[in-house]
Amino acid sequence: MWVASEHTSSITAAAAWLRAARRVTVLTGAGISTDSGIPDFRGPNGLWTKNPQAQKAANLQHYLDSVEVRRFAWQNRLHSAAWAAQPNPGHRALVEIERRGQLLRLVTQNIDELHQRAGHAPELVLEVHGTMHRSVCWTCGDRRPMTETLERVRTGEDDPDCLLCRERGVTGVLKSDTISFGQSLVAEVIHAAMQAAQETDLLIAVGSSLQVYPVANMVPRARAAGARIIVVNGEPTKMDHHADAVLIGSISEVLTELVGT
Ligand code: NAD
């Protein structure tokens, strides 16, 4: 349970900056979805904080090289809490910023699609680390809904391979359509995120430890371009020194108060 206590005076100022802003960019990380029941990686209850082994399955080369790592990953995907997760008040508060006509872009490191489910226009959401709702073939690039691929796992395939490649006599390794460690980011998506940082007059960074690059660079980029910076998180981040306000507390509670929903 996060304690929202120390931000009372800064939140009043931050709420006034938000009301006055014309082009708001929001950057979100795993922390916004923990109240929906999806654990983050590096927070106090994070998957990697509790089980450093899980980090191995997120590494592209380990995943491609090892059938054991892939079997572990498919079982993790099959039983992920994310399939049943619903948007929470933090996601909904951000939708209100869009509804007021102030949202330039919502850039998310999350792969859970809860921002779109909460009601954001999909074209305003930039998923810099992809989505867990699709699978992709590492050999031929075929993409399809993850539900189809997980159904194969559920019915006994512990490391499903690409069906199109199979027809050509090739084995295509399937993975979720997310950016693993060691995998290149999508240049156009990162470019659009950096452009939003450049053009915004207020950047709100929510629920991220802000230590994954290049996305974390959006903060100094926006700062250098003259934007105000608000950080919302339950603990200090790597970018707090760039912020005009650091709002420490429960993300759902702080965002609800900040936006006034
Ligand atoms: P992170 O795990 O590095 O940091 C999350 C931060 O949020 C931590 O500082 C934690 O203390 C804070 N936090 C968690 N719950 C909170 C709450 N309820 N109130 C206040 N603070 C809270 O997350 P990151 O920076 O996004 O990096 C993790 C990477 O892992 C991302 O790139 C993302 O792709 C991926 N990931 C995504 C999901 C998801 O889609 N929901 C979940 C886990 C990891």
Residues whose N, C-alpha, C, O or C-beta is under 5 A from the ligand:
A	BS01	NAD	W2 G29 A30 G31 S33 T34 D35 I38 P39 D40 F41 R42 G43 P44 Q109 N110 I111 D112 H129 G207 S208 S209 L210 V212 N233 G234 E235 G249 S250 I251
